[in-house]
Amino acid sequence: MAENVTLARPYAEAAFQLAKASSLAAWSQSLDRMAVVTAAVEMQECIANPQLSADQLSSLFAGVVGGDLPAEQQNFVRVLIDNDRLGVLPEIAQLFNELKNGHEGVKDAEVESAFPLDDTAVKALVADLERKFQCKINVTVRLVPELIGGVRIAVGDEVIDASVRGKLAAMATALKN
């Protein structure tokens, strides 16, 4: 994985520079769609198939991705194919989105909850996080019953553990000391 990220970084940065001149959102959506296609087992087999020429793989990929990719994005895909880097498109998309979020002052937050959160609770949580971190927050909520109760929030490198499981672990550590 680390090697793929290293290979993907210059391509993500190049795509970001191209996208800044046109539309970051459009590039982000396209890269996300292309990453999903690239991650499919069938496409991985096609990428690894030495019998497919670059033109054939390019045509196949464009057909599967669907939609009319702008010329810049088609050229980007062609460069990836020519340099045998199409397989790292998921990492390119991830790095691109990190660059985009940094440029726009947006942070991603992953919220793990022991119980389903309704829309009102999520909106209140997002508002609190935006106030705390002083930026816009994109939140992803995951259900993790192992937490027993409460939530665990990760924003960048900072983790806020307000779960029952976290509190029990902290109490166990305190009692051992």
C-alpha positions as CSV (number, residue, x, y, z in Angstrom):
1,M,0.0,0.0,0.0
2,A,2.8,2.5,0.9
3,E,4.5,1.8,-2.4
4,N,1.2,2.4,-4.3
5,V,0.8,5.7,-2.5
6,T,4.4,6.7,-3.4
7,L,3.7,5.8,-7.1
8,A,0.3,7.6,-7.0
9,R,1.5,10.9,-5.4
10,P,3.0,12.6,-8.5
11,Y,-0.1,11.7,-10.6
12,A,-2.5,13.0,-7.9
13,E,-0.5,16.2,-7.7
14,A,-0.6,16.6,-11.5
15,A,-4.3,15.9,-11.6
16,F,-4.8,18.4,-8.9
17,Q,-2.9,21.1,-10.8
18,L,-5.0,20.3,-13.9
19,A,-8.2,20.4,-11.9
20,K,-7.4,23.8,-10.3
21,A,-7.5,25.3,-13.8
22,S,-11.0,23.8,-14.5
23,S,-13.1,22.1,-11.8
24,L,-11.9,20.4,-8.7
25,A,-15.4,18.9,-8.0
26,A,-15.7,17.4,-11.5
27,W,-12.2,15.9,-11.4
28,S,-12.9,14.5,-7.9
29,Q,-16.2,12.8,-9.1
30,S,-14.5,11.4,-12.2
31,L,-11.5,10.1,-10.3
32,D,-13.7,8.5,-7.7
33,R,-15.7,6.8,-10.5
34,M,-12.6,5.7,-12.2
35,A,-11.1,4.4,-8.9
36,V,-14.2,2.2,-8.4
37,V,-13.9,0.7,-11.9
38,T,-10.1,0.1,-11.4
39,A,-10.6,-1.6,-8.1
40,A,-13.0,-4.2,-9.6
41,V,-11.5,-7.7,-9.9
42,E,-12.4,-7.9,-13.6
43,M,-10.7,-4.7,-14.4
44,Q,-7.6,-5.7,-12.4
45,E,-7.4,-8.8,-14.6
46,C,-7.6,-6.7,-17.7
47,I,-5.0,-4.3,-16.4
48,A,-2.6,-7.3,-15.7
49,N,-3.3,-8.9,-19.1
50,P,-0.2,-8.5,-21.3
51,Q,-2.3,-9.4,-24.4
52,L,-4.3,-6.2,-24.2
53,S,-2.6,-3.3,-26.0
54,A,-2.6,0.2,-24.4
55,D,-5.2,1.3,-27.0
56,Q,-7.4,-1.7,-26.2
57,L,-7.2,-1.1,-22.5
58,S,-7.9,2.6,-22.9
59,S,-11.0,1.9,-25.0
60,L,-12.2,-0.8,-22.6
61,F,-11.6,1.4,-19.6
62,A,-13.4,4.4,-21.1
63,G,-16.3,2.2,-22.0
64,V,-16.7,0.8,-18.5
65,V,-16.2,4.2,-16.8
66,G,-19.0,5.6,-19.0
67,G,-20.0,9.2,-19.4
68,D,-18.1,11.5,-21.6
69,L,-14.7,12.1,-19.9
70,P,-13.2,15.5,-20.9
71,A,-10.1,15.4,-23.1
72,E,-7.8,16.3,-20.1
73,Q,-9.2,13.3,-18.1
74,Q,-8.9,11.0,-21.1
75,N,-5.3,12.1,-21.6
76,F,-4.6,11.5,-17.9
77,V,-6.0,8.0,-18.1
78,R,-3.8,7.4,-21.2
79,V,-0.7,8.6,-19.4
80,L,-1.5,6.2,-16.5
81,I,-1.9,3.3,-19.0
82,D,1.2,4.2,-20.9
83,N,3.2,4.3,-17.6
84,D,1.6,1.1,-16.2
85,R,0.0,3.0,-13.3
86,L,-3.7,2.5,-14.0
87,G,-3.8,0.1,-11.0
88,V,-3.0,2.8,-8.6
89,L,-6.0,5.0,-9.5
90,P,-7.7,4.3,-6.2
91,E,-4.7,5.8,-4.4
92,I,-4.5,8.7,-6.8
93,A,-8.2,9.5,-6.2
94,Q,-7.6,9.3,-2.4
95,L,-4.6,11.6,-2.6
96,F,-6.4,14.0,-5.0
97,N,-9.3,14.3,-2.5
98,E,-6.9,15.0,0.3
99,L,-5.2,17.8,-1.8
100,K,-8.7,19.1,-2.7
101,N,-9.9,19.2,0.9
102,G,-6.7,20.9,2.0
103,H,-7.1,23.5,-0.7
104,E,-10.7,24.1,0.3
105,G,-10.1,24.0,4.0
106,V,-12.2,20.9,4.6
107,K,-11.4,18.0,6.9
108,D,-12.8,14.5,6.8
109,A,-14.2,13.1,10.1
110,E,-14.9,9.4,10.7
111,V,-17.5,8.9,13.4
112,E,-18.0,5.4,14.8
113,S,-21.2,5.0,16.8
114,A,-22.5,2.1,18.9
115,F,-26.0,2.9,17.8
116,P,-27.5,4.5,14.6
117,L,-27.5,8.3,14.6
118,D,-30.4,10.2,13.2
119,D,-30.0,13.2,10.9
120,T,-30.5,15.7,13.7
121,A,-27.8,14.1,15.9
122,V,-25.3,14.0,12.9
123,K,-26.0,17.6,12.0
124,A,-25.4,18.7,15.6
125,L,-22.2,16.6,15.8
126,V,-21.0,18.2,12.5
127,A,-21.7,21.7,13.8
128,D,-19.8,21.0,17.0
129,L,-16.9,19.6,15.1
130,E,-16.8,22.5,12.7
131,R,-16.8,24.9,15.7
132,K,-14.0,22.9,17.4
133,F,-11.8,22.5,14.3
134,Q,-12.8,25.9,12.7
135,C,-13.3,24.4,9.3
136,K,-15.8,22.6,7.2
137,I,-16.2,18.9,8.1
138,N,-17.1,16.0,5.8
139,V,-18.4,13.3,8.1
140,T,-18.7,9.6,7.5
141,V,-20.7,7.6,10.1
142,R,-20.1,3.9,10.8
143,L,-22.0,1.6,13.1
144,V,-19.6,-0.2,15.5
145,P,-21.6,-2.1,18.1
146,E,-18.3,-3.2,19.9
147,L,-18.1,0.4,21.3
148,I,-21.0,-0.6,23.7
149,G,-22.2,3.0,23.8
150,G,-21.2,6.5,22.8
151,V,-19.0,7.6,19.8
152,R,-15.5,7.6,18.6
153,I,-14.5,10.5,16.3
154,A,-11.3,10.7,14.2
155,V,-10.5,14.0,12.4
156,G,-7.1,13.8,10.8
157,D,-4.6,12.7,13.5
158,E,-6.9,13.7,16.4
159,V,-9.2,11.1,18.0
160,I,-12.0,11.8,20.4
161,D,-13.0,8.7,22.2
162,A,-16.3,9.2,24.0
163,S,-17.3,5.5,23.8
164,V,-18.1,3.3,26.8
165,R,-15.5,0.8,25.6
166,G,-12.9,3.6,25.6
167,K,-13.9,4.7,29.1
168,L,-13.6,1.1,30.4
169,A,-10.2,0.8,28.8
170,A,-9.0,4.0,30.4
171,M,-10.4,2.9,33.8
172,A,-8.6,-0.5,33.5
173,T,-5.4,1.2,32.7
174,A,-5.8,3.6,35.7
175,L,-6.5,0.6,38.0
176,K,-3.4,-1.2,36.8
177,N,-1.2,1.8,37.6
